[in-house]
């Protein structure tokens, strides 16, 4: 969601701008954390076509990894954020990213923080990206935060590459199957059907079903195409609504096989970033509120915001996190040990490392299983196709005999 704001800075100067956030509370946090006093905040009505059809406003993953890595290196070398952005502006090749960097430079020069400037471009910088950068600004570890983002985006890119590689051969087989099957059903099977019916034979059920599907596809393929596109766009729009986002995030952690992977991703983000903020001297309640937005799942965000409220009421961190099935007992127990032994940040870092390794291992296993599973599904499809074609031929031969 986009919010237009009017605010005053510490010098009393009027500041205006647009910020992208999940909800009004998140928007207020982003603005107030930049030392601004909000005078007015209102939702900007987005063009529905832009929401449904956002193409042309994206940057390739490799470009984003390179941008984040180089920016991290420059800031780590004590180059100012403005100078670093100006250097990268001359180096990036993607025209849209160049435009975004130029607008970000103007925003930072106008007095906005780097994270608030990035939040104006949700089509390039996700909520997670902006929140991690915001964490780095608050804790004074912006170079480390950008390096962390680079690592995560590189892992995501490698995962997508592995999935594409695993699906290349099955998709090639599927394409060949579709071409051969289409030729058989459009030219050979109709002739066999006529001959068989002239001899008084009957078609097997599987062949009748395949012929009916072929005729339907021939006449109504365009309705299927329009239907799939419409469903995809409507789902994309619905997921951006508050109710849709809640249902989608709940499904992500409840779905068998992939649900536990998502849970561990969120727990790793929670542990790693809470540790970073606390080490950076951020008060624990404020740190929990920031991490709640960073996790990028409304279920976990609500849990962490509730924990921040309970912590403010005098509860311990471990007690504040208890009572939610999404937070494993091992997490609350280790947090309790960390609180009692004054080693909370070390405990959180160990938890983050554990869950990150678990995620990597499970994703590696899942990608290795994809190809045989897809080949098995294709094998069933080939069997149905072969049966639909060979059974009438067998019946024709039997009748001739």
LUMPADO-418698 format. One record per atom (N, C-alpha, C, O): x, y, z. Coordinates in pm, whole numbers, plus 50000, padded with zeros to 5 digits. Layout:
BEGIN
XYZ ...
# end
This chain:
BEGIN
500834988150000 500005000050000 500875012550000 501945012750062 500425022949930 501155035549925 500465045950015 499235046950018 501285053550088 500765063950177 501475077050146 502705077550137 500695087650131 501265101050113 501295107850250 500295107750323 502435113650285 502555119650418 503015134150412 503685138350317 502645141450514 503185154750543 503735153950685 503065149150776 504965158850704 505595157850835 506565169350856 506905176650762 506995170850980 508005181051013 509245173951066 509155164251141 510425179151026 511665173551078 512055180851206 511315189351255 513215177451261 513635183151390 513855198251382 513835205151484 514065203251261 514275217751243 512985225151218 512975237451203 511865217651213 510575223851188 510235225651042 509235231851008 511085220250953 510825221250809 509745211450766 509685200150816 508885215750675 507815207150624 508395197250524 509135201050434 508045184650541 508515174150450 507305166750396 506365163750470 507315163750268 506235156250203 506835144850122 507975145650076 506045134350106 506525123250025 505545111750024 504445112650079 505955100949959 505155088849950 505985077350003 507175076149970 505375068850084 506065057150138 505195044850112 503975045650115 505845033650086 505145021150062 505295012350185 506405010050232 504175007350237 504194999050358 503034989150352 502114990550271 503104979150441 502054968850443 500744974350497 499674970250452 500814983550592 499614989550648 499985003150707 501145007350700 498995010050766 499245023450818 500245023350933 501085032350943 500165013351018 501105012551130 502545011251083 503445017651138 502755003050981 504095001250925 504575014350863 505745017950878 503675021550794 504025034350733 504435044550840 505425051650824 503665044950949 503995054351058 505365051251117 506135060351148 505665038251133 506965034251188 508105038851099 509095044351148 507965036550968 509015040550874 509265055650879 510415060150876 508185063350886 508315078050884 508885083151016 509805091351017 508335078251127 508785083051259 510225079151289 510945086451357 510655067551238 512035063251261 513045072051188 514245071251213 512545080451098 513415089951029 513425103551098 513875113451040 512925103951222 512945116251299 511915126451256 512095138451276 510835121651195 509795130651146 508555129851234 508215119251286 507885141251250 506615141751322 505505142551217 505445152051139 504635132451216 503605131451113 502505141851136 501945142751245 502205149451032 501105159051036 499875153350967 498745155351012 500095146150859 498985140350783 499485127850712 500595127550659 498645117550711 498985105050645 497735099350580 496735097050648 497785097050451 496605091950380 497015081650276 498105082150220 496095072250251 496345061850152 496275067750011 495385075649981 497225063749927 497195067649786 496515056649708 496955045149709 495415060049641 494705050149561 495555046349440 495865054749356 495925033449433 496755028849323 495895025849200 494745021649212 496475027949085 495825024348959 495715009148953 496725002148963 494495004048936 494294989548937 495074982648826 495514971248842 495254989648712 496014983748602 497494982248640 498134972548601 498014991748717 499404990848761 499584979248858 500634972748860 498554976648937 498654965749034 498544952248966 499224942749004 497674951448864 497484938848795 498554936348690 498874924848660 499104946948634 500024945548522 501264954248546 501424964748484 502164949848638 503304958048677 504544956148592 505644960048631 504374949948472 505524946548392 506214958948337 505594969348316 507524957548314 508314968748265 508914976948377 509684986248351 508574973448502 509104980848616 509834971448712 509654972148833 510654962848656 511394953348738 512864953448698 513234958148590 513684948048786 515124947348763 515544932848780 515134926448877 516354927348688 516804913448700 517484910748834 518144919548890 517324898548883 517874894949014 519384896749019 519914901249120 520084893248911 521544894548910 521974909148924 522974912248989 521204918148862 521494932448873 521334937149018 522144945049068 520274932249085 520024936249223 521114930949317 521534937949409 521564918649292 522634912949374 523904921249358 524564924649456 524244924449234 525454932249206 525374946249267 526334951149326 524204952649253 524004965949310 524194965749462 524904974149518 523554956149528 523624955349675 525034952149722 525504957649821 525714943049651 527064939149689 528044950849675 528864953349763 527934957949563 528834969349541 528554980649640 529474987149689 527274982949668 526924993449764 527444989949903 527934998649976 527344977149940 527874972550069 529374974850078 529884979450180 530084971749969 531544973549967 531924988249982 532844991650056 531224996849910 531525011149915 531265017050053 532065024750105 530115013250113 529785018550246 530755013050351 531135020050444 531145000250334 532134994450424 533485001350415 534265001250511 533755007550299 535005015050280 534855029650325 535695038050293 533785032650399 533525045950456 533155056450351 533325068450374 532655051950235 532145061250135 530725065050177 529955056450218 530375077850169 529025082150209 527985075950117 528275072350003 526745074550168 525685068150091 525425075749961 525185069549857 525455089049965 525215096949844 526315094849741 526035093049622 527565094949786 528685092949693 528645078849636 528925076849518 528315069049720 528235055149673 527155053649566 527365046849466 526005059849588 524915059149490 525305065949359 524965061249251 526035077149369 526465084149247 527455075549167 527435075349044 528315068549238 529275059649171 528545048349098 528845045248983 527565042249168 526825031149109 525925035848995 525655028248902 525465048249002 524625053648895 525365053348761 524755051348656 526675055248766 527485055148643 527795040948596 528215038948482 527595031148684 528025017548651 526885008248609 527094999348527 525685010348663 524595000948634 524205001748487 524245012448426 523824990248431 523444989748290 521934989848269 521454993848163 521194985348371 519734984848357 519154998948363 519375006148460 518415002848261 517915016548251 516925019848362 516925031048414 516065010148401 515085013048505 515755014448641 515385023148720 516755005848669 517475007048795 518235020248800 518335026448906 518765024548688 519465037548681 518505048848718 518865058148791 517265047948666 516245058148695 515905058148845 515785068748906 515765046148901 515425044949044 516555050449131 516295057449228 517805047249097 518945052349174 518995067549169 519255074149269 518735073149050 518725087649035 517665094149125 517935104249189 516465088149129 515395093449213 515725091649362 515375100049445 516415080549394 516815078149533 517835088549578 517775093349692 518775091949491 519765102349522 519065115549553 519405122449649 518095119049469 517355131649490 516615131449622 516575141549693 516035119949657 515285118649782 516205119949903 515875126850000 517375113449898 518335114150009 518875128350022 519055133350133 519145134849908 519605148749911 518555157949972 518885168350030 517275154049958 516195161950014 516005160050163 515135166350223 516815151250223 516765149450368 516135136450414 516095133750534 515645128150321 515045115350359 516135105050386 517235105850332 515815095250469 516755084350493 516835075450370 515985076050281 517855067150365 518045058050252 516885048150243 516365045750135 516485042450358 515405032450357 514085038750314 513325032650238 513805050850362 512555057550324 512565060750174 511525060150109 513725064050121 513845066849978 513625054149895 512995054649790 514145042949944 513945030249873 512485025849878 511985019749783 511805029049988 510405024850005 509485030949901 508345026449887 509945040949829 509125047149725 509105038749597 508385041849502 509895028149595 510015019949473 509785005249507 510714997149499 508535001649544 508254987749584 508404977849470 508564965849494 508344982649344 508494973649231 509934968749217 510194958849148 510874975549284 512284971649280 512764966749416 513434956449426 512404974149522 512854970849657 511674965749739 510754973349769 511704953049773 510604946949848 510554952249991 511464959150036 509454948950061 509334952850202 510494947250284 511014953950374 510894934850252 512004928650325 513294936550301 514044939150395 513534940250177 514744947850143 514784960950220 515794964350282 513674968250216 513604981250284 513774979450435 514464987350500 513144969150491 513224966950636 514634963250680 515094967750785 515334955150600 516714951450634 517614963750629 518464965750716 517434972050526 518204984550516 517904993450636 518804999650693 516624994150673 516225002250789 516884997050916 517325004851001 516954983750928 517644977651042 519114981751045 519644985151151 519754981550929 521164985550920 521375000050957 522385003451020 520435008750918 520545022950953 520435024851104 521185032551163 519475017851165 519265019551309 520435014251390 520805020051492 521035003251344 522094996651422 523495001051380 524474996951442 523595009351275 524905013751228 525675003051155 526895003451147 524944993251100 525594982151028 525014980950887 524684969950842 524894992250818 524264992250686 525024983650587 524414976650505 526364983950593 527154975850500 526894960950522 526804953350426 526784956750649 526504942750679 525094938750635 524874927750585 524144947950653 522764945250611 522684943450460 522004934350412 523374952050386 523374950850239 524074938150194 523674931850096 525134934450266 525834921950233 524944909950260 524934900350183 524174910550369 523204899950401 522154898950292 521804887950249 521654910350246 520664910450137 521234904350011 520564896649942 522484907749980 523134902249861 523214887049870 522924879949773 523604882049988 523704867550007 522354860749988 522254850449922 521304866750047 519974860750038 519454860949895 518874851149848 519644872149825 519184872949687 519964863549596 519424857949500 521254861749628 522064852449550 521584838149570 521534830249476 521214834849695 520664821549723 519354819549648 519114808949590 518494829849649 517214828949577 517454826949427 516784819049362 518434834349374 518744833249230 519274819249198 518884813349098 520164814149283 520704800649261 519604790249269 519604780549192 518664792149362 517554782749375 516704782649249 516364772049197 516364794649198 515574795349075 516324788948958 515714782448873 517634790848954 518444784948847 518414769648856 518314762848755 518514764448979 518474749848997 517124744148957 517044733548894 516044751348994 514704746848958 514534746848806 513994737348749 515004757448741 514914758148595 515714746848531 515274740548435 516914744348586 517754733648532 517094720048550 517134711648460 516484717848667 515814705048694 514604702948605 514234691548576 513984713748560 512754712748481 513004713348331 512074711248253 514244716148288 514524717648145 514224704948068 513494705147969 514784693648114 514574681048042 513114676448047 512564672947943 512474676448166 511044672848168 510184681748080 509254676848015 510474694748075 509684703747990 509914700847843 509004701947761 511154697047808 511444693147669 510634680747631 510054680047523 510614670947721 509834658747696 508354662047687 507644656647602 507884670947774 506474674947771 506134681647639 505084678947581 507024690547591 506784697247463 506714687347349 505824688347263 507654677747347 507634667547242 506364659147251 505774655547149 505944656147373 504714648247393 503504655747341 502634649847277 503434668747367 502304676847320 502264677247168 501194675947108 503434679047104 503484679646957 503064666446896 502214666046807 503654655446943 503324642246888 501874638746916 501164633746829 501434641347039 500044638447074 499064646346990 498034641146947 499364659146967 498484667546885 498374662146743 497284661446687 499514658146685 499494652646549 498674639746544 497904637546451 498854631346646 498104618746649 496614621146662 495814614746593 496224630446749 494804632646773 494134640846663 492944639346639 494894649346597 494304657746493 494224650746358 493334653646278 495134641446332 495194635646198 495004620446195 494274615346111 495654613246285 495634598646277 494414592846347 493694584746289 494184596946472 493084591146549 491704593346486 490894584046487 491394605146430 490084606846364 489844596746251 488744591646235 490894594046173 490754584346062 490524570246116 489694562846064 491274566746221 491074553546282 489674552446342 489054541846337 489204563346398 487864563446458 486794560746353 485874552746375 486914567346238 485934565446130 485944550946083 484894544846066 487144545446062 487254531646015 486664522046116 485924512746080 486974524246244 486484515246349 484964515846359 484304505646376 484404527946350 482944529446359 482244523446237 481144518146250 482874524246119 482294518245998 482214503046011 481324496745955 483144497446087 483144483046106 482324478746228 482324467146269 481634488446284 480754485346396 481444484246530 480844479546626 482674488446537 483414487746663 483114499746751 482614509946705 483434498446877 483234509446972 484594514347023 485554506747033 484634527147053 485884533047101 486034531047252 485054531947325 487254528347297 487484527447442 487164540747509 487244551347448 486794540047637 486414552147710 487544562447710 487304574347692 488784557747732 489904567047740 490094574547609 490464586347609 489844567647496 489984574147365 488864584347344 489114595247292 487644580647384 486504589947371 486774602647453 486504613747407 487304600847574 487584612347660 488664621247599 488544633447602 489714615147544 490784623047483 490324630347358 490724641747334 489464623947278 488934630447158 488044642247197 488104652847135 487214640347301 486344651147347 487174663147395 486844674647367 488254660147468 489124670947515 489784678147398 489884690447398 490224670447298 490864676447181 489914685747107 490304696747069 488664681347087 487674689647018 487374702447097 487254713347041 487244700747229 486984712447314 488124722447305 487904734547293 489364717247311 490524726147305 490624733147170 491004744847162 490284725847062 490334731746928 489394743746916 489744753946855 488204742546974 487184752846957 487234763747065 486834775147040 487724760247183 487624769747295 488974772647362 489004776547479 490084770647289 491394772947350 491534787247400 492184789747502 490924796647329 491054810847366 490354813847498 490804822347575 489214806747524 488524809047652 489364803747769 489404809747876 490044792447746 490924787047850 492074796647879 492414799047995 492654802247772 493754811647788 493314824047865 493974828347960 492184829747824 491664841647892 491334838548038 491604846548128 490754826648060 490394822748196 491604821648287 491574826448400 492674815148238 493884813548319 494524827148350 494954829648462 494594835848248 495194849048268 494364857148369 494924863648458 493024856748353 492144864348443 492274859348587 492344867348681 492294846148604 492434840448739 493764844648801 493824848148919 494844844048720 496154847948770 496204862548815 496744865648921 495624871548733 495644885748767 494774888748889 495134896948973 493604882048897 492724884249011 493354879249142 493234885649246 494034867749133 494724862649252 495834872149295 496034874449415 496534877649196 497604887249228 497024899449300 497614904449396 495874904149254 495224915649317 494734912149458 494914919849552 494124900149471 493544896149599 494634894549706 494424898149822 495784889049666 496874887049761 497384900249816 497974900549924 497174911249744 497624924349790 496624930949884 496914941349943 495434924949900 494484930149997 494834924650135 495584914850146 494314930850239 494644926750376 494204912350403 494964904450458 492954909150366 492444895650388 493194885550304 493574874850353 493424888950177 494124879850087 495544877150134 496014865850127 496224887550182 497594885750230 497624876650352 498524868350366 496644878150442 496594869750561 496404855050522 497114846250571 495444852450432 495184838750389 496404832950319 496774821450343 497034840950231 498204836250156 499354832950251 500014822650235 499604841650348 500704839250443 500414827350533 501324820050571 499144825350567 498774813650647 498984800850567 499484790950620 498604800950439 498794789250353 500274785950336 500644774250328 501104796250329 502544793950308 503144785450420 504004777050394 502704787750542 503294780150653 502494767650688 502944759350766 501294766250629 500454754550658 500544743850551 500134732450574 501084747250434 501164737650324 502194726850355 503314730050395 501834714050337 502794703250362 504054704850276 503994710550166 505154700050325 506474699850259 507114713750257 508184715650314 506454723650192 507084736850184 506784745550305 507504755150331 505714742350379 505354750250497 506474750950600 506814761850646 507074739450639 508174739750736 509374747850687 510084753850768 509604747950556 510724755750502 510474770650523 511364777950566 509244775050492 508894789150513 509004792850661 509514803550695 508534784050750 508614786850893 510064789150936 510364798451012 510964780650887 512364781950926 513014794350865 513904800350926 512564798350746 513044810850686 512674822650775 513494831450802 511414822850822 510944833950905 511654834051041 511984844651093 511864822251097 512554821451227 514014825851214 514554832151304 514644822551102 516024826851078 516094842151065 516994848451120 515134847950992 515094862550979 514894869251115 515564879051148 513954863751191 513674869351324 514934869051411 515294879151471 515594857651418 516754856051506 517924864651461 518544871651542 518234864251332 519394871551280 519234886651299 520164893451344 518074891751265 517894906351267 517654911751407 518044923051437 517014903851494 516864908351633 518234909251699 518504918551775 519094899451670 520454899651723 521214912051674 521894918651752 521084915151544 521774926751487 521324939751552 522154948351584 520024941151571 519484953451630 519904955151776 520284966051818 519834944251852 520204945151994 521694948252007 522084956152093 522524941951924 523954944951924 524224959551887 525204965551933 523334965151803 523484979051761 522964988951863 522975001051839 522504984051978 522064992852085 520604997052078 520195006252149 519814990551993 518394993851982 517644987452099 517854975652125 516774994752169 515984988852278 515194976752229 514724976552115 515054966752313 514494953952272 513064955152220 512694948352124 512254963752282 510864965352235 510854971252094 510124966552007 511644981652073 511744987751941 512294977751840 511844977151726 513274969751882 513874959751794 512834949451749 512804945651633 511994945051843 510934935451808 509944941451708 509504934551616 509604954051726 508674960751634 509264961751494 508554959851395 510554964751486 511214965651355 511274951851289 510994950451170 511654941751367 511764928151313 510394922851270 510304915051176 509344927051338 507994922751301 507684926351156 507074918451084 508094938251114 507894942350975 508854935250881 508534933050764 510024931950931 511054925950847 510754911550809 511134907150700 510094904050895 509854889850871 509084887350742 509264877050678 508224896850703 507484896150576 506434885050575 506224878550473 505794883050689 504664873850698 503744879450806 504164881550920 502484881850772 501584888650866 501314880150990 501044885651097 501374866950977 501164858351094 502264860851196 501994863251314 503504860151150 504634862451240 504724877051284 505154879951395 504314886251196 504324900351234 503394902751353 503754909651448 502184896951347 501234898551457 501774892451587 501604898151695 502434880851574 503004874251692 504074883151756 504104884751878 504944888751674 506044896951727 505554910351781 506104915351879 504534916151718 503974928551771 503294926051906 503394934251997 502614914651917 502004910952046 503094908752151 502944912552267 504194902452108 505314900152201 505904913452248 506264914752365 506004923152158 506524936352196 505614942952300 506094949152394 504304941552281 503344947252377 503454940352513 503424946952617 503584927052512 503694919552638 505014922852708 505084923252831 506054924952627 507354928652684 507264942352752 507854944552858 506504951452690 506304964552749 505504964052878 505584973052962 504714953252894 503914951653015 504684944653126 504124941853233 505974941653102 506804935953207 507164921353191 507864915753275 506694914953085 507034900853062 508474899653011 509054909352962 509034887653025 510344885052965 510164882352816 509044880352769 511264882252741 511164879752597 510634865652572 509754863652489 511174855852645 510744841952627 509254840452657 508534833952581 508804846352768 507374845552803 506514852552698 505404848052669 507024863352641 506264870852541 506064862852413 505084864852342 507004853852383 506924846052260 506164832952278 505804826452179 505904829052403 505234816252428 503754816852390 503154827652381 503184804952367 501754803952340 501394804452193 500214805452159 502384803752106 502124803851962 502764791451899 503964789051917 501964783651827 502504771451766 503544774551659 504364766051624 503504786851606 504474790651503 505874793151559 506844793551485 505964794651691 507264796551758 507614783551830 507004780551932 508574775851780 508924763051844 509394764851988 509914775352026 509214754452066 509624754752207 511124757152219 511584764052310 511894751352125 513354752952131 513764767652123 514754771752182 512984775552048 513294789852035 513074796952168 513944804252215 511904794752228 511604801552355 512554796952465 512954804952550 512914783952465 513834778852567 515224784852553 515854788652652 515704785752428 517044791352406 517064806452434 518054811752485 515974813352401 515874827552433 515894829552584 516504838952635 515194820552656 515174821352803 516584819652860 517004826852950 517324809852805 518704807652849 519554820052820 520374824152902 519344825952702 520094837952664 519814849652756 520714857252790 518544851252796 518184862152888 518824860053025 519364869353085 518754847653074 519254844753208 520774845553216 521334848953321 521454842453105 522924842353106 523534854753042 524754855653026 522674864453003 523134876852938 523894874052809 524834881152774 523464863452738 524094860152608 523034859252499 523104850852410 522044868152507 520904867352415 521344868552269 520874861052184 522224878152240 522614880252100 523354868052044 523144864251928 524214861852126 524924849852080 523954838452055 524084831151956 522984836852144 521974826252129 521164828452001 520914819151925 520764840951978 519984844051858 520784841351730 520234836451632 522074844651731 522914841951615 523044827051589 523044822651474 523164819151696 523244804651680 521934799051626 521934790051541 520804804351675 519504800151622 519384803351474 518924795151395 519814815351437 519734819551296 520584810351209 520134806051102 521804807451253 522684798651175 522094784751160 522164778651054 521494779751269 520874766451265 519734766051163 519684756951080 518844775851169 517694775751077 518114778450932 517514772950840 519134786750913 519614789250776 520194776450715 519974773750597 520924768650795 521464755950745 520344745950717 520404738650618 519334745750803 518204736750782 517464740250653 517074731350576 517264753250628 516584757650506 517384753550383 516824748250287 518694755850385 519544752150271 519474737150243 519384733050128 519514729150350 519484714550333 518144709850277 518104701450187 517044715350328 515724711150280 515474715550137 514874708250058 515924727550102 515754732349964 516574723749869 516104720549759 517794719949909 518624711249825 517944697849802 517954692549690 517354692249908 516634679549894 515424680949803 515164672349719 514684691849821 513474694049742 513794695549593 513104689749509 514824703149561 515174705049420 515674692149357 515434689649238 516384683849435 516874671149380 515734661349353 515864652649267 514614662949425 513464654049405 512534658849294 511684651249247 512684671249253 511744676849155 511754669449022 510704665948969 512974666948968 513064660748836 512424646948831 511614644348742 512754637648925 512094624548918 510584625148938 509844617348877 510104634449022 508654635649043 507974640348915 506934635048876 508574650448850 507994655448725 508034644748617 507084643248540 509144637148610 509244626348511 508204615548537 507674609748442 507904612848663 506874603048697 505514607748649 504744600048592 505214620648673 503934626248627 503834625648475 502794622248420 504944629048408 504954628348262 504784614048213 504124611548112 505384604648287 505234590448250 503774586148252 503324578748165 503044590748353 501604587648360 500884593748241 500014587448181 501244606148206 500624612848091 500904605547962 500024603847878 502154601147946 502514593547825 501734580547819 501264576447712 501594573947934 500844561347937 499394563247894 498854555147819 498764574047943 497374576847904 497274579747755 496364574947687 498224587447703 498224590847560 498424578547474 497714576547375 499384570147511 499654557947434 498454548647438 498084542747337 497844547347557 496664538647568 495524543847482 494834536047416 495324557147481 494254562947401 494434560847252 493454560347178 495684559547207 495954557747064 496014542947027 495484538946923 496674534747110 496884520747074 495644512047093 495454502447019 494804515347190 493614507047213 492694506547091 492244495647056 492394518047025 491564517146904 492224509046792 491564501946717 493584510446783 494294502646680 494184487746710 493984479646620 494304484346839 494174470246878 492764465146849 492594453946800 491754473446879 490364469446851 490134467746702 489424458646659 490744476846622 490594475946477 491214463046424 490644456346338 492384459546477 493044447146436 492224435046477 492134425246403 491624435746597 490814424546645 489574422646558 489214411446526 488934433746520 487744432946434 488094427446296 487334419846237 489274431646244 489694426846113 489944411846116 489664404746020 490494407146230 490744392846242 489444385046254 489474372746265 
# end
